[in-house]
Amino acid sequence: MLADEAYRSSLKDREQTTPVAIFLNQGLKLKEMQWNIRHIRQRHSKHGDPSDLTQLQTLRATFSASLKRWRKEQQLIMPLVIDLVVKLKPGDPEDDTLFLPSDFENASEEHSRYQLETLAALELKLWEGAAHDYLESVRQTVKYVVSLVTDKRRIARGQFLNTRAGDIVHQGKEKRRSAVECYRKAREAIVRLGRSMGKEKRRSAVECYRKAREAIVRLGRSMVDDMFPVLHDSDLTMKDTTSSHELGDGQKMDSWIWRHGALGDMPQKERDEFQQQSDSVQWFRARADMYRWLEQKETLESEFRRTIKGFDRMTNIWREMAKENREKKGYEAYGLQKADMYERMAGECRVKFEKTGAGWPAQDQSESDYVRSRRPQLEYEFDSSD
């Protein structure tokens, strides 16, 4: 089973290296950005939080720039839909229709009219892979929220800790909401596009797409429901593995999200080993990022110190040059002007440097020793008996 999954993943990777697949994949990412911006807009209109407004403005600017670049590629890959793009009414960028094949309601006719059959087949595969990724994100965020709620009940005592823990739980629930929305949107796109029932590798993309459309019409949504079931709020549950068993736990059945997908039919032991291996890879990547960020922070602080020292040195040099040319008033004035400029730059740089919390080595301390003394503890030894 894992070999088959690896083979399918390799096929998707090869497909995503083509210009058309890359273009469609970027379109999927733009859609995800639109969903996120709409949610923030709705939240801001409801609560009026200034931080939401700042985030909304930043995301809109980023999305508009990405959409502008993507539209240029769309003119080359999807030339027949450009007339539809031109007819779009001005408004918020997150409300613009991208005119991907999945955006057309009457898919069979409009895909044929705008010659989108091949693109629809490729987009269908991309949405299928994205739905699997979103479902895995749902699983991870559900586990994350359950662990946060358990820790909050067990550890948080007092108003301050309880409020702080509540904020963290809210952030976790926001991540879960985003993953759930992305899965549901991906499933809607798959329902619109249809899914090929045949597995013949020699069949052309257009034929696969047409067969899929026929299957959707014939079977309704049952085929999609088997592959990508509807995700209800009641499905976002799991048994708390950190607490002891209680009466009636044995009669509770896990949600379908824990049995579905490539790992759904694996024994629990093999699934745990596979998940542990995936978590291990993620942990090593996170550790590498942490070391890189620490190096960048220390490098930036060192550059600050060198810059301040350089400005101080230039201040002294220009003052000495002004003293040496006192008989020439023009030279002296120019030298003092330059000295004042470098002194002001050194002062501004020193103030900003101190705001970061960084400092300077002691008189008898080298800079390397000072950096090592400020470096946080990066490794911990845990008692194996615990």
PLY file of the C-alpha trace (Angstrom):
ply
format ascii 1.0
element vertex 386
property float x
property float y
property float z
element edge 385
property int vertex1
property int vertex2
end_header
0.00 0.00 0.00
2.80 2.40 0.88
4.54 1.51 -2.38
1.38 2.42 -4.30
1.13 5.70 -2.39
4.76 6.50 -3.16
4.12 5.76 -6.84
1.11 8.08 -6.89
3.12 10.79 -5.16
5.92 10.46 -7.70
3.41 10.86 -10.54
2.03 14.03 -8.94
5.53 15.39 -8.45
6.38 14.83 -12.11
3.14 16.46 -13.21
3.72 19.50 -11.01
7.06 20.21 -12.69
5.36 21.12 -15.98
4.57 24.83 -16.58
0.82 24.16 -16.80
0.77 22.16 -13.57
2.83 24.82 -11.79
0.39 27.47 -13.04
-2.60 25.50 -11.75
-0.89 24.80 -8.44
-0.28 28.52 -8.00
-3.96 29.06 -8.71
-4.85 26.67 -5.88
-2.59 28.62 -3.53
-4.26 31.87 -4.59
-7.65 30.36 -3.79
-6.42 29.40 -0.34
-5.24 32.98 0.20
-8.67 34.24 -0.87
-10.40 32.02 1.69
-8.12 33.27 4.44
-8.58 36.95 3.51
-12.36 36.59 3.38
-12.40 35.04 6.83
-10.27 37.86 8.28
-12.52 40.43 6.58
-15.59 38.81 8.08
-13.96 38.67 11.51
-12.95 42.34 11.32
-16.43 43.46 10.28
-17.84 41.54 13.25
-15.37 42.52 15.99
-13.55 45.58 14.58
-10.15 44.45 15.83
-7.42 46.86 14.57
-4.94 43.98 14.27
-7.31 42.23 11.86
-7.44 45.38 9.73
-3.64 45.55 9.58
-3.40 41.88 8.67
-6.17 42.29 6.09
-4.38 45.17 4.36
-1.07 43.29 4.30
-2.59 40.09 2.91
-4.55 42.01 0.27
-1.39 43.72 -0.96
0.48 40.41 -1.14
-2.42 38.67 -2.85
-2.91 41.47 -5.41
0.76 41.30 -6.43
0.65 37.50 -6.75
-2.63 37.64 -8.68
-1.21 40.19 -11.12
1.73 37.90 -11.95
-0.58 34.91 -12.24
-2.96 36.71 -14.63
-0.06 37.27 -17.04
0.54 33.53 -17.19
-3.20 32.95 -17.55
-3.21 34.97 -20.77
-0.83 32.43 -22.30
-2.28 29.22 -20.85
-6.01 30.10 -20.81
-6.43 32.73 -23.57
-10.15 32.11 -24.12
-11.13 33.13 -20.58
-9.43 36.53 -20.73
-12.67 38.14 -21.93
-14.30 36.92 -18.71
-11.44 38.39 -16.68
-11.84 41.76 -18.40
-15.56 41.82 -17.56
-14.91 41.44 -13.82
-16.27 44.37 -11.83
-13.75 46.27 -9.68
-13.87 45.27 -6.04
-11.90 43.59 -3.30
-9.24 41.30 -4.79
-10.30 38.36 -2.62
-13.69 38.38 -4.36
-12.24 38.12 -7.88
-12.98 34.91 -9.76
-9.80 33.19 -10.92
-11.63 31.31 -13.71
-9.94 28.02 -13.04
-11.84 25.04 -14.48
-13.33 24.38 -11.02
-14.84 27.89 -10.96
-17.36 27.07 -13.70
-20.73 25.80 -12.48
-21.88 24.34 -15.81
-18.59 22.51 -16.17
-19.15 20.18 -19.10
-20.38 22.90 -21.49
-18.14 25.75 -20.38
-15.00 23.62 -20.27
-15.66 22.63 -23.86
-16.43 26.22 -24.88
-13.20 27.60 -23.40
-11.11 24.49 -24.20
-10.38 23.64 -20.58
-10.78 19.84 -20.63
-7.06 19.11 -20.28
-6.61 21.76 -17.59
-9.64 20.40 -15.73
-8.11 16.92 -15.63
-4.84 18.29 -14.23
-6.62 20.52 -11.73
-8.68 17.56 -10.56
-5.51 15.66 -9.64
-4.08 18.68 -7.86
-7.26 19.16 -5.84
-7.23 15.49 -4.94
-3.69 15.77 -3.59
-4.55 19.03 -1.82
-7.59 17.42 -0.17
-5.39 14.65 1.25
-2.97 17.30 2.58
-5.80 19.33 4.10
-7.25 16.23 5.74
-3.87 15.47 7.30
-3.76 19.07 8.54
-7.20 18.54 10.08
-5.91 15.48 11.94
-2.86 17.32 13.24
-4.82 20.39 14.36
-7.46 18.24 16.09
-4.69 16.52 18.08
-3.14 19.91 18.77
-6.37 21.43 20.11
-7.17 18.38 22.26
-3.72 18.50 23.86
-4.00 22.26 24.45
-7.40 21.95 26.11
-6.14 19.10 28.30
-3.08 21.08 29.38
-5.24 24.14 30.07
-7.47 22.17 32.42
-4.53 20.51 34.13
-2.03 23.38 34.43
-3.72 26.78 34.04
-4.51 28.21 37.48
-5.40 31.80 38.18
-6.72 34.54 35.94
-3.45 35.35 34.16
-2.50 31.76 33.25
-6.08 30.88 32.40
-6.39 33.89 30.06
-3.03 33.15 28.45
-3.91 29.47 27.97
-7.28 30.49 26.54
-5.55 32.65 23.93
-3.31 29.74 22.92
-6.32 27.40 22.66
-8.09 30.01 20.50
-5.08 30.15 18.17
-5.15 26.35 17.89
-8.85 26.37 17.08
-8.22 29.01 14.41
-5.68 26.71 12.76
-8.18 23.86 12.91
-10.89 26.05 11.37
-8.58 26.99 8.50
-7.69 23.34 7.79
-11.37 22.30 7.89
-12.41 25.10 5.53
-9.64 24.24 3.08
-10.69 20.57 3.02
-14.34 21.45 2.46
-13.49 23.88 -0.35
-11.21 21.30 -1.98
-13.98 18.72 -1.79
-16.41 21.14 -3.45
-13.92 21.65 -6.28
-13.57 17.88 -6.71
-17.34 17.48 -6.83
-17.55 20.10 -9.58
-14.74 18.64 -11.61
-15.53 14.99 -11.09
-13.04 12.22 -10.51
-11.82 9.71 -13.08
-13.01 6.18 -12.40
-10.56 4.53 -14.78
-6.97 3.69 -13.91
-5.72 3.01 -17.44
-2.46 4.88 -17.83
-2.77 5.09 -21.62
-6.00 7.07 -21.57
-5.58 10.72 -22.52
-6.28 13.48 -20.02
-9.30 14.71 -21.96
-10.84 11.23 -22.12
-10.22 10.74 -18.39
-12.01 13.99 -17.69
-15.01 13.15 -19.87
-15.33 9.71 -18.29
-15.21 11.31 -14.87
-17.99 13.72 -15.78
-20.14 10.82 -16.97
-19.46 8.99 -13.72
-20.44 12.00 -11.63
-23.72 12.34 -13.51
-24.41 8.61 -13.20
-23.38 8.09 -9.58
-24.12 11.52 -8.14
-21.86 12.30 -5.21
-21.51 8.77 -3.85
-18.13 8.28 -5.53
-16.72 11.48 -4.09
-18.24 10.68 -0.68
-16.29 7.41 -0.61
-13.01 9.08 -1.49
-13.55 12.39 0.33
-16.42 12.16 2.85
-18.28 15.22 4.04
-16.53 16.72 7.07
-18.95 17.75 9.82
-18.07 19.61 13.01
-18.96 16.48 14.97
-16.13 14.65 13.16
-13.47 16.90 14.71
-12.99 14.68 17.76
-10.48 12.17 19.09
-9.99 10.14 22.24
-7.75 11.84 24.77
-4.71 9.57 25.02
-3.15 11.62 27.84
-5.85 10.78 30.40
-6.87 7.47 31.94
-9.77 5.47 30.54
-13.20 6.29 31.85
-16.40 4.31 31.95
-17.95 4.15 28.48
-14.78 5.01 26.53
-14.74 1.56 24.96
-18.10 2.20 23.29
-16.96 5.45 21.70
-15.90 5.18 18.07
-13.20 7.39 16.60
-14.21 9.80 13.85
-13.77 8.69 10.23
-10.86 11.10 9.79
-8.63 8.70 11.77
-9.51 5.71 9.58
-9.60 7.40 6.18
-6.89 7.85 3.60
-3.66 6.12 2.76
-3.00 5.16 6.42
-6.59 4.33 7.29
-6.30 0.55 6.74
-2.93 0.14 8.47
-2.67 -1.47 11.91
-2.42 1.03 14.74
1.19 0.08 15.54
2.37 0.59 11.94
0.40 3.83 11.67
2.00 5.15 14.88
5.46 4.22 13.59
4.80 5.94 10.28
3.47 9.05 12.03
6.44 9.06 14.40
8.80 8.91 11.44
7.00 11.85 9.81
7.11 13.83 13.05
10.82 13.04 13.36
11.50 14.51 9.92
9.51 17.60 10.84
11.42 17.92 14.13
14.83 17.78 12.46
13.71 20.38 9.91
12.47 22.64 12.70
15.76 22.24 14.57
17.72 23.17 11.44
15.52 26.27 11.05
16.13 27.19 14.69
19.92 26.99 14.28
19.73 29.07 11.10
17.58 31.74 12.76
19.94 31.88 15.74
22.90 32.32 13.40
21.12 35.11 11.53
20.28 36.87 14.81
23.88 36.69 16.04
25.18 37.84 12.66
22.82 40.83 12.64
23.85 41.84 16.17
27.52 41.60 15.19
26.88 43.79 12.14
25.17 46.33 14.41
28.26 46.52 16.64
30.62 46.89 13.68
28.41 49.61 12.17
28.33 51.61 15.41
32.10 51.27 15.82
32.57 52.37 12.22
30.42 55.47 12.71
32.32 56.34 15.92
35.63 55.95 14.13
34.52 58.15 11.23
33.34 60.77 13.75
36.79 60.90 15.35
38.58 60.97 11.99
36.57 63.94 10.70
37.01 65.84 13.96
40.77 65.34 13.80
40.79 66.54 10.20
38.79 69.63 11.24
41.33 70.39 14.00
44.23 70.06 11.56
42.62 72.64 9.23
41.51 75.33 11.66
43.20 78.01 9.61
40.97 77.04 6.68
37.47 77.81 7.86
35.79 76.06 4.93
37.72 72.83 5.55
37.04 73.03 9.28
33.31 73.60 8.77
33.07 70.69 6.33
34.96 68.39 8.71
32.73 69.32 11.66
29.64 68.82 9.52
30.78 65.32 8.58
31.70 64.52 12.18
28.26 65.64 13.36
26.58 63.52 10.67
28.45 60.34 11.66
27.89 61.06 15.35
24.14 61.38 14.75
24.08 58.16 12.71
25.99 56.33 15.45
23.52 57.57 18.07
20.46 56.50 16.07
21.99 53.11 15.36
22.92 52.65 19.04
19.36 53.45 20.19
17.82 50.95 17.76
20.41 48.36 18.73
19.60 48.71 22.43
15.87 48.37 21.72
16.50 44.83 20.46
17.82 43.84 23.88
21.35 43.21 22.62
24.45 44.54 24.35
28.21 44.84 24.28
30.99 42.58 25.59
32.76 43.55 28.80
36.20 45.16 28.75
38.06 41.86 29.28
35.63 39.75 27.21
35.93 38.86 23.54
32.93 39.17 21.27
32.83 35.42 20.58
32.74 34.67 24.34
30.01 37.26 24.79
27.90 35.73 22.00
28.27 32.24 23.47
27.28 33.49 26.93
24.04 34.95 25.53
23.16 31.89 23.47
20.13 30.03 24.88
20.37 26.43 26.00
19.77 24.35 22.89
19.99 20.80 24.20
18.39 19.15 27.21
19.07 15.82 28.86
15.87 14.08 29.92
15.76 11.43 32.60
15.17 8.14 30.80
13.38 6.76 33.84
10.52 9.27 33.55
0 1
1 2
2 3
3 4
4 5
5 6
6 7
7 8
8 9
9 10
10 11
11 12
12 13
13 14
14 15
15 16
16 17
17 18
18 19
19 20
20 21
21 22
22 23
23 24
24 25
25 26
26 27
27 28
28 29
29 30
30 31
31 32
32 33
33 34
34 35
35 36
36 37
37 38
38 39
39 40
40 41
41 42
42 43
43 44
44 45
45 46
46 47
47 48
48 49
49 50
50 51
51 52
52 53
53 54
54 55
55 56
56 57
57 58
58 59
59 60
60 61
61 62
62 63
63 64
64 65
65 66
66 67
67 68
68 69
69 70
70 71
71 72
72 73
73 74
74 75
75 76
76 77
77 78
78 79
79 80
80 81
81 82
82 83
83 84
84 85
85 86
86 87
87 88
88 89
89 90
90 91
91 92
92 93
93 94
94 95
95 96
96 97
97 98
98 99
99 100
100 101
101 102
102 103
103 104
104 105
105 106
106 107
107 108
108 109
109 110
110 111
111 112
112 113
113 114
114 115
115 116
116 117
117 118
118 119
119 120
120 121
121 122
122 123
123 124
124 125
125 126
126 127
127 128
128 129
129 130
130 131
131 132
132 133
133 134
134 135
135 136
136 137
137 138
138 139
139 140
140 141
141 142
142 143
143 144
144 145
145 146
146 147
147 148
148 149
149 150
150 151
151 152
152 153
153 154
154 155
155 156
156 157
157 158
158 159
159 160
160 161
161 162
162 163
163 164
164 165
165 166
166 167
167 168
168 169
169 170
170 171
171 172
172 173
173 174
174 175
175 176
176 177
177 178
178 179
179 180
180 181
181 182
182 183
183 184
184 185
185 186
186 187
187 188
188 189
189 190
190 191
191 192
192 193
193 194
194 195
195 196
196 197
197 198
198 199
199 200
200 201
201 202
202 203
203 204
204 205
205 206
206 207
207 208
208 209
209 210
210 211
211 212
212 213
213 214
214 215
215 216
216 217
217 218
218 219
219 220
220 221
221 222
222 223
223 224
224 225
225 226
226 227
227 228
228 229
229 230
230 231
231 232
232 233
233 234
234 235
235 236
236 237
237 238
238 239
239 240
240 241
241 242
242 243
243 244
244 245
245 246
246 247
247 248
248 249
249 250
250 251
251 252
252 253
253 254
254 255
255 256
256 257
257 258
258 259
259 260
260 261
261 262
262 263
263 264
264 265
265 266
266 267
267 268
268 269
269 270
270 271
271 272
272 273
273 274
274 275
275 276
276 277
277 278
278 279
279 280
280 281
281 282
282 283
283 284
284 285
285 286
286 287
287 288
288 289
289 290
290 291
291 292
292 293
293 294
294 295
295 296
296 297
297 298
298 299
299 300
300 301
301 302
302 303
303 304
304 305
305 306
306 307
307 308
308 309
309 310
310 311
311 312
312 313
313 314
314 315
315 316
316 317
317 318
318 319
319 320
320 321
321 322
322 323
323 324
324 325
325 326
326 327
327 328
328 329
329 330
330 331
331 332
332 333
333 334
334 335
335 336
336 337
337 338
338 339
339 340
340 341
341 342
342 343
343 344
344 345
345 346
346 347
347 348
348 349
349 350
350 351
351 352
352 353
353 354
354 355
355 356
356 357
357 358
358 359
359 360
360 361
361 362
362 363
363 364
364 365
365 366
366 367
367 368
368 369
369 370
370 371
371 372
372 373
373 374
374 375
375 376
376 377
377 378
378 379
379 380
380 381
381 382
382 383
383 384
384 385
